[in-house]
Amino acid sequence: MIFSSIADAIAQLSDPRFRSVLIKGVGLTLGLLAATYAIIFFAIQLLFPESITLPFIGEITFVDTLLSWASVVLMLGLSVFLMVPVASAFTGLFLEDVADAVEDRHYPNVATAPRVGLPEALREGASFLAVLILANIAALVLYFTPLAPFVFYGLNGFLLGREYFRLIAVRRIGRAGAKKAFRSNLMTIWSAGALMAVPLTIPVLNLLVPVVGAAAFTHLYHRIDARA
């Protein structure tokens, strides 16, 4: 059930609605990260002096420039970790389009689900982004131990599984029903989320995770519902 759901999601990647969501999510992410880099770069140049004098060393020039470029290098490194959660948050604003595309093609007899409003989508996206970042920061120490792969895939698999399943289920059975369904199918959802977490470590491919995840969990929800 899990593998067939992911396979069906991947098979539909050529759908124009999938591409539209991906382009909008990645475009907004790149714009936000670029703006953040620019703000930090110029803020450092404004706040720090051009040179400082250190005891026994003397004057060091171009301090602001060095710090500015160092901040860019640091942000580029951090973007490896930030790109996916930020892209997930932005793409999450449009994931209902993905779910609708899947249901139109594979579940035409299912009634159209009511759409979540933009304010709620923004709130949910920001909440998911915050939880994802904070949880990974809390687990950062473990990422430098032999347990790192298990912690990374286990933690992010749980978070991704919960988020994408809830996203689909709430549209159909409300928050209370989605929470109950999640608890009843925890291991299936967690396992599917862990598989979706694998591409997170692969550059470029990781940008597909939100779209494929939403599509795969749409299939998974309907198959769980049919089995119940």
N, C-alpha and C positions, 0 to 999 in steps of 0.2 A: 504493500500500500504506500509506504514512504517513497520507495524508489520509483514507483510508477508515477506518483504525484510530481516528483522532481523532474522525471523524464518528460512528462506531458507539459510541464511549465517551460522547460528548455525548448521543446519542439515548437512552442508558440512565440519564441523571441522575435520572429520576423513580423509579428502583428504590429501594424502602425501605431496602435495605442500603447503598446509596450515601449516602442522606440520613443514616442513622444514623452512618456513619463521619465524615461532614462535621460533624455536630452535636457529636460527641464530640471531634473534633480541635480545632475552633474554640473550643468551650467550655473545654477544658483550657488552650488558649493564652491566652484572655482572662483566665482565672483566674490563670495564672502571671504575666502582664504586670501585672495589677492588684496582685498581691501584691508584685511587684518595685517598682512605683511607691511603694506604701505604705511599704515598708521603707526605701527611699532617702529618702523625704520625712521620715519621723520620725527617721531616723538623723542627718540633717543638723541637724534642730532640737535633737537631744540633744548633738551633738558641737561645734556652733559657737555662739559667744556671741551674745546678742541685739544687741549693738552693739560697734563697734570705733572707735578714735580714730586718725585719720590726720594726719600732719604737714601743716600749712597748710590743712587742710580741716576738721578737728575731728571731732566724734563723728558716726558714722553708725549710726542705730538700725535695728532690725528686720532685721539682717543674716541671721539664721537663717531668718526667714520668706522673705526675698527669694531666698536660695539654695535653699530648699525648693521654692518655686514655679518657680524657674528650672530646677531639676532635673526637675520634672514636664514642663515645656515641652520640655526636651531629650529626655526619654524618649519623649514623644509623637512627636517628630520621628524618633527612632531606631526607634520601633515600625513606621514605614513600611517600614523595611528588615528589622526583626526578625520582624514578624508572619508573613511567609510561611515563612522557614526554621523558625521555632519551630512553626508550625502543621503544616509538613511532617513535622517530627520526631514530633509527637504523633499526627498522622494516620497516620504510618507504622506505628504500633502496631496499626492495624486494617486496613491495606491488603489483607491476605490475604482479608478479607471481600469487598472489591471484586473481587479476582481471582476468587474463588469464584463471585460473582454473574455475572460475565462468562462464565465457563466453563460455568456451569449453563445460561445462556440460549443461548449461541452455540456451545459445544463440548460438547454433552451426552455424546458418545461418548468423551471424554477421561477417563481415570481421575482420581479425586479426589487432589489433591496433598497430601502430608503437611504439616502446619502447623508453623511455626517457633514455638518456645516463647517465653514472655513475656521471660525474661532475655535471650535472644539478640535479640529484637525491640527491647528497650530499648537494648542495646549498639549495635546497628546504627543505630537512630534517633539516638542521641547522637553516634555517629561521623559520620554524614552531616551532622548539624547543625553540628558543629565544622568539618568540611571546607568546607562551604558558606560559613560565616561567615568563616573564615580566608582562603579563596581570594578572597572579595570584598573583604576588608580589604586583602589584598596587591595587588589590582588597583585600589584606590581612587584612586590618583594618575592612572591612565589614564582614570578616569571623568570627569575634568575636561579631557579633550582631545577633539578631533574623532573619535578612535577609540572613544569611549565606547560607542556602540550595538553596534559589532562585538565589543568586548571583553565587554560584558555578556551579549549573547545567545550568543556563542561559548563563553564560560566556563561560564555557568549552563546552557546547552544541553548541554554535555558532561557536567557533573555530574549534571543531572537525568536525562539519557539513560542514563548508566552506572548510577545508583542504581535507577531504575525497571526497567530491563531486567534488572539483576542480581537484583532482588527477585523478579521473575517466574521467571527462568531457574533460579535456585538451587532453587526448589521442584520443578523437573522434572528437571534434569540435574546438580545438585550444583554446588559452587563451581568446581571445575576445569572442568567443562563450560560453566558460565556465562561464565567468563573467556575460554575459547576461542571461544565463540559471539559474545561482545562484540567481540573482536578481528577476527573474520571479517566482521562486519557493522558495523564502526565508523562508517562514513559514514552509513549508514541510521539507526542509533541516534542519532548526534550530530545529524543533521538533524531527527529527530523531537523530540529534546530541545530543540533551538533553537526549534522551533515552540511547544513547551510553555512555554518561557521568556517568550514574548511577553506572555501575560496577567499575568506577574509585576509588570509596571509599571502595571497597571490595578486601582485599589482595588476591593475586594469580589470582583471577578472572580478576583483572584489567589488567593483562598482555595479556589477550585475546583481549582487546579492539582494538588494531591496526588491527589485522587480521580480526576479525568479522566486524569491522567498514568498512574496505576496501571492504569486500565481500558484506555487506549490501548495501553500497552506489553504488556498481556496479549494483546490482538489481534495486536500486532506480533510478539510472540514466536511465537505459533502460526502466523502466516502465514510467518514466516521458516523455522520448523521444517518446515512443509509444503512449502516451496520447496526445502529442502535435499535 
